[in-house]
Amino acid sequence: MGSPGALAGWGLLDYKTEKYVMTRNWRVGVLQRLLQLGVVVYVVGWALIVKKGYQEQDLDPQISVITKLKGVSVTQIKELGTRLWDVADFVKPAQGENVFFLVTNFLVTPEQVQGRCPEHPSIPLANCWAHEDCPEGETGTHSHGIKTGQCVVFNGTHRTCEIRGWCPVESSTVPVKPLLLQAKNFTLFIKNTVTFSKFNFSKSNALETWDNTYFKWCRYDPLSSPFCPVFRIGDLVAAAGGDFEDLALLLQERSYNFRTATHWWEASGVEARSLLKLYGIRFDILVTGRAGKFGIIPTTITLGTGAAWLGVITFFCDLLLLYVDGESHFYWTTKYEEAKAPKVTSNPEQTEPASAPPHLAAQVP
C-alpha cells in the first residue's frame, strides 16, 4: 500500500488557498471590465427589466370566449326569390363559440327528393354516348348518386349517366359576385374572460358598466371606445390587412365551402330537402394572456445566474494571463507559490538562532 509520503509526492494531500495578485496588464483589465459590463447590462436590462426575471408568471390561463353576430341581409335569386337572411342563416355553426363561419355567397338546390335523374356533366365519367358507358352500381368520389346503367339526356348538348340519389342534382354554377356582401356591416360582439388560477385573478375585455344599453350602441374604436367589445366585420378584416369583398372572392375561388341541408316531409309522405352550398369567411378568435408578480425565487435565480457569469469572466481572464499572455510564466510563478513550514527538532539547542528576530539575536552573550 502507498505511504503518505507517496501521496504527498503526487500532490493529493496538498491544500490550495486563494491568492489575489494585482496585475498591471491593461489589455486583460479592459477585457474584463467590458465583459463585466456586458453581464450587468444583460442581467439588469434584459433578464430583469425586459423579460421580467423577478416575477413568478402564469402562462397557461383559463379562457372563456362568447361571440354574438348581429345583422340582416336580403337576397333575390331565381331559386328562392326574395329572401331575408338573419343570424340563424348566415352564421355556422351556432353562435357562442370562438370559431364561426360567416356566409358571403351560396348555391341553392331547392326541393330535392330521392329518385332517378341525370348526373351533372361536370362530374368525372358522367358523360356518355350509350348505356355501356354507365356501369350499373358504379359510383365515384364526386358523384351525386349511384349509376343505374342508363345513358339519358341531360340537356340539349349533353348526355349523362342516370343516377339514383337526391334529384335534381346540384348545379356547379356559383354567382360570381358574393350575394351577402352586406355582411361587412354586421357587428360582432366578443366577450372573453381570462382567469389566472395561479394568482386567483380574472380579467375581462368588456367594460363594466351599469348601463344596459351601452353594448347596443357602442362600436369599438382604438381612441374613442377602446373598451367596447362590439366590432364591425369590415373593420376587423381591414385591421387584419385585407378587404372584405376581395377576401370573400378569394376564398370562393379557392372553393372554401361546405354544404348544409334543410329536410322536411311532403304531404304525400315523401322526404324532401333544400341543399345549400355555402361560401364564406371563417373567423378564429384566439385569446392569450400572461400574468406575473414579484417572487423571491425567480429574482434569486436571475441574480445568481449573473454572479455565475461574473465568476466565469474571472476564470477566463486568469486563463489568458497564465497560458496566452507573453509573460504567462511570470504571472504563473507570482500567482502560485509553494509554502512549507520550517522543521522543528526535539533538541532546543539545535534550533537555528535565525528564528529569533535580529535585534534579539544581537543581545545573546
C-alpha positions in Angstrom: 0.0 0.0 0.0 1.1 3.5 -0.6 2.6 5.7 2.1 1.6 9.3 3.0 4.9 10.4 1.5 4.0 8.9 -1.8 0.6 10.6 -1.8 2.2 13.9 -0.9 4.6 13.5 -3.8 1.6 13.4 -6.1 0.1 16.5 -4.5 -3.0 14.6 -3.4 -2.6 15.8 0.2 -1.8 19.4 -0.7 -4.1 22.2 0.3 -4.6 25.2 -2.0 -5.9 28.5 -0.9 -6.8 31.7 -2.8 -4.2 34.3 -3.5 -5.1 37.6 -5.1 -2.4 39.2 -7.3 -2.8 42.7 -8.7 -1.5 42.6 -12.3 -0.7 45.7 -14.4 -1.9 44.2 -17.7 -4.2 46.8 -19.2 -5.3 44.5 -22.1 -6.7 41.9 -19.8 -8.1 44.6 -17.5 -10.0 46.3 -20.3 -11.3 43.0 -21.5 -12.5 42.0 -18.0 -14.3 45.3 -17.4 -16.0 45.1 -20.8 -17.2 41.6 -20.2 -18.4 42.5 -16.7 -20.3 45.5 -18.1 -21.9 43.2 -20.7 -23.1 40.8 -18.0 -24.5 43.7 -15.9 -26.4 45.1 -18.9 -27.7 41.6 -19.7 -28.9 40.8 -16.2 -30.4 44.2 -15.4 -31.6 45.4 -18.8 -32.7 42.1 -20.5 -33.2 39.5 -17.8 -34.8 41.7 -15.1 -36.5 44.6 -17.0 -37.4 43.2 -20.4 -38.0 39.5 -19.5 -39.2 40.4 -16.0 -36.9 37.8 -14.4 -38.0 39.0 -11.0 -41.6 37.7 -11.5 -43.4 34.5 -11.0 -45.5 34.0 -14.1 -48.7 32.2 -15.2 -48.6 31.5 -18.9 -51.5 29.0 -19.1 -54.7 30.8 -18.2 -58.2 29.5 -18.5 -60.0 31.3 -21.3 -63.7 31.7 -22.0 -65.0 33.3 -25.2 -68.6 34.3 -26.1 -69.5 35.7 -29.6 -72.7 37.1 -31.0 -73.2 38.3 -34.5 -75.9 40.8 -35.4 -77.3 41.9 -38.8 -79.7 41.1 -41.6 -79.3 40.8 -45.4 -81.7 40.4 -48.3 -81.1 38.3 -51.4 -83.1 37.9 -54.6 -82.4 34.8 -56.8 -84.4 32.6 -59.1 -84.4 29.5 -56.9 -85.5 31.3 -53.7 -87.0 34.6 -54.8 -86.6 37.4 -52.3 -85.3 36.0 -49.0 -84.2 37.6 -45.7 -81.1 36.2 -44.1 -80.6 36.7 -40.3 -78.2 35.4 -37.8 -79.5 31.8 -37.8 -79.0 31.7 -41.6 -75.6 33.2 -42.3 -73.6 32.1 -39.2 -72.5 28.5 -39.0 -72.2 26.7 -36.6 -74.5 28.1 -33.8 -73.3 31.2 -32.1 -71.5 31.3 -28.8 -68.2 29.6 -29.8 -64.8 31.1 -30.5 -64.9 29.8 -34.1 -67.7 30.7 -36.6 -68.3 30.7 -40.4 -69.7 33.9 -41.9 -71.6 33.1 -45.2 -70.8 35.5 -48.1 -72.2 33.5 -51.0 -74.2 30.4 -51.6 -75.5 28.0 -54.2 -79.0 26.6 -53.5 -80.7 23.4 -54.9 -84.3 23.6 -53.7 -86.9 20.8 -53.2 -84.7 17.8 -53.8 -86.3 14.3 -53.4 -84.7 10.9 -53.7 -85.3 9.3 -57.1 -83.6 8.9 -60.6 -82.2 11.8 -62.6 -79.3 12.6 -64.9 -75.9 13.2 -63.4 -74.4 16.7 -63.8 -71.9 16.9 -66.8 -69.2 18.5 -64.7 -68.8 15.2 -62.7 -65.9 13.0 -63.9 -67.1 10.0 -66.0 -70.6 11.3 -66.1 -70.9 12.0 -69.8 -71.9 9.1 -72.0 -72.9 8.0 -75.5 -74.5 4.7 -74.8 -75.7 2.6 -71.9 -72.4 0.7 -71.9 -70.7 3.8 -70.7 -72.7 3.8 -67.4 -71.9 0.5 -65.5 -74.8 -0.1 -63.1 -74.0 0.3 -59.4 -70.8 2.4 -60.1 -70.2 5.5 -58.1 -67.4 8.0 -57.8 -65.8 10.3 -55.3 -67.6 13.4 -56.7 -70.8 11.8 -58.0 -74.2 12.7 -56.6 -75.5 9.1 -56.5 -75.3 5.5 -57.9 -75.4 4.8 -61.6 -78.5 2.9 -62.8 -76.9 1.7 -66.0 -78.8 4.1 -68.3 -77.5 6.9 -70.5 -80.0 9.7 -70.7 -80.3 13.2 -72.0 -79.2 16.0 -69.5 -80.0 18.9 -71.8 -79.7 19.9 -75.5 -76.0 19.5 -75.6 -75.1 16.8 -73.1 -76.0 13.1 -72.4 -75.0 11.8 -68.9 -75.4 8.7 -66.9 -78.6 8.4 -64.9 -78.1 8.1 -61.1 -80.2 7.2 -58.1 -79.9 9.9 -55.5 -81.2 13.3 -54.4 -82.8 14.9 -57.5 -82.4 17.3 -59.2 -78.6 17.2 -58.8 -76.7 20.3 -57.6 -75.6 22.8 -60.2 -72.0 23.9 -60.4 -72.7 27.5 -61.3 -71.9 29.8 -58.4 -72.8 33.5 -58.5 -69.7 35.4 -59.5 -70.4 38.3 -57.1 -71.0 37.3 -53.5 -74.7 37.6 -52.6 -74.1 38.6 -49.0 -71.6 41.4 -49.2 -73.8 43.4 -46.8 -72.2 41.1 -44.1 -69.3 43.5 -43.9 -71.6 45.9 -42.0 -72.7 43.2 -39.5 -71.5 43.7 -35.9 -69.7 41.1 -33.8 -69.8 41.1 -30.0 -66.8 39.4 -28.5 -66.5 38.9 -24.7 -63.6 36.9 -23.3 -62.6 36.2 -19.7 -59.1 35.2 -18.8 -58.5 33.5 -15.4 -55.1 33.1 -13.9 -55.6 30.3 -11.4 -52.1 30.5 -10.1 -52.7 34.0 -8.8 -56.5 33.7 -8.3 -57.1 36.7 -10.7 -59.5 37.2 -13.6 -59.8 39.8 -16.3 -62.4 40.6 -19.0 -62.2 42.7 -22.1 -65.7 44.1 -21.6 -66.2 47.4 -19.8 -68.0 47.0 -16.5 -71.0 49.4 -16.7 -74.4 49.7 -15.2 -75.8 51.0 -18.5 -77.7 48.1 -20.0 -77.9 49.9 -23.4 -74.1 50.6 -23.7 -73.3 47.5 -25.7 -76.2 48.1 -28.1 -74.9 51.4 -29.4 -71.2 51.4 -28.8 -68.7 50.4 -31.5 -65.0 49.6 -31.0 -62.6 52.4 -31.7 -59.0 52.3 -30.5 -59.2 56.0 -29.5 -62.8 56.8 -28.5 -64.1 53.4 -27.4 -61.2 51.1 -26.7 -63.2 49.0 -24.1 -66.2 48.4 -26.3 -66.2 44.7 -27.4 -68.6 45.3 -30.4 -66.7 45.2 -33.7 -67.8 45.9 -37.3 -66.9 42.9 -39.5 -65.5 45.1 -42.3 -63.2 46.9 -39.7 -61.9 43.5 -38.4 -60.9 42.4 -41.9 -59.3 45.8 -42.6 -57.4 45.6 -39.3 -56.0 42.2 -40.5 -54.7 43.9 -43.7 -57.5 42.8 -46.1 -60.6 43.9 -47.9 -63.9 42.2 -47.1 -65.0 41.8 -50.8 -61.6 40.8 -52.0 -61.3 38.2 -49.3 -64.7 36.8 -50.0 -63.9 36.4 -53.7 -60.5 34.9 -53.0 -62.0 32.2 -50.6 -64.7 31.5 -53.2 -62.2 31.0 -55.9 -60.3 28.6 -53.7 -63.5 26.6 -53.1 -63.6 27.3 -49.3 -67.2 26.0 -48.7 -69.3 23.4 -47.0 -72.9 22.0 -47.5 -75.9 22.0 -45.3 -79.5 21.0 -45.9 -83.0 21.6 -44.5 -85.2 18.4 -44.5 -89.0 18.2 -44.3 -91.8 15.8 -45.3 -94.2 16.5 -48.2 -97.9 16.0 -47.8 -97.5 12.8 -49.9 -95.2 11.3 -47.3 -92.0 11.9 -49.4 -88.9 13.3 -47.7 -87.6 16.5 -49.3 -84.8 18.9 -48.7 -83.2 22.2 -49.8 -79.4 21.9 -50.3 -77.2 24.9 -49.6 -73.6 25.1 -50.6 -72.2 27.9 -48.5 -69.1 30.0 -49.2 -67.7 32.4 -46.7 -65.0 33.5 -44.2 -64.0 31.5 -41.1 -63.2 33.5 -38.0 -61.0 32.0 -35.3 -60.9 34.1 -32.1 -57.7 33.3 -30.2 -57.1 34.8 -26.8 -53.7 34.5 -25.0 -52.6 36.0 -21.7 -49.8 36.1 -19.2 -49.6 37.4 -15.6 -46.8 37.9 -13.2 -45.9 39.2 -9.8 -42.7 39.7 -7.8 -41.2 36.5 -6.4 -38.0 36.0 -4.4 -37.2 32.7 -6.1 -37.0 33.9 -9.7 -35.2 37.0 -8.6 -32.6 34.9 -6.8 -32.2 32.7 -9.8 -31.7 35.6 -12.1 -29.1 37.3 -9.9 -27.4 34.1 -9.2 -27.0 33.5 -12.9 -25.4 36.9 -13.3 -23.0 36.2 -10.4 -22.0 32.9 -12.0 -21.3 34.7 -15.3 -19.0 37.2 -13.4 -17.1 34.2 -12.0 -16.7 32.7 -15.5 -15.3 36.0 -16.7 -12.6 36.0 -13.9 -11.7 32.4 -14.7 -11.4 33.3 -18.4 -9.2 36.2 -17.7 -7.0 34.0 -15.5 -6.5 31.6 -18.4 -5.4 34.4 -20.7 -2.8 35.6 -18.2 -1.5 32.1 -17.3 -1.5 30.5 -20.7 -1.8 33.0 -23.5 -0.1 36.2 -22.5 3.5 36.7 -23.5 4.6 37.0 -19.8 2.5 34.0 -18.7 5.5 32.3 -16.9 6.0 35.4 -14.7 2.3 35.5 -13.8 2.3 31.8 -13.1 5.2 31.9 -10.7 3.7 35.0 -9.0 0.2 33.6 -8.6 1.3 30.1 -7.4 3.8 29.7 -4.6 4.8 26.7 -2.6 4.8 27.4 1.2 6.3 24.9 3.6 6.6 25.4 7.4 10.1 25.1 8.9 11.0 21.8 10.6 11.4 21.9 14.5 13.7 19.3 16.1 13.2 17.8 19.6 16.6 19.3 20.9 16.0 23.0 21.6 19.8 23.7 21.3 19.8 22.6 17.7 17.2 25.2 16.8 18.7 27.7 14.4 19.1 31.2 16.0 17.8 32.7 12.8 14.3 32.0 14.0 14.7 34.9 16.6 14.3 38.5 15.5 17.6 40.2 14.6 17.6 42.7 17.4 17.0 39.9 20.0 19.8 37.7 18.5 22.3 40.5 18.9 21.8 40.5 22.7 22.6 36.9 23.3 26.0 36.6 25.3 
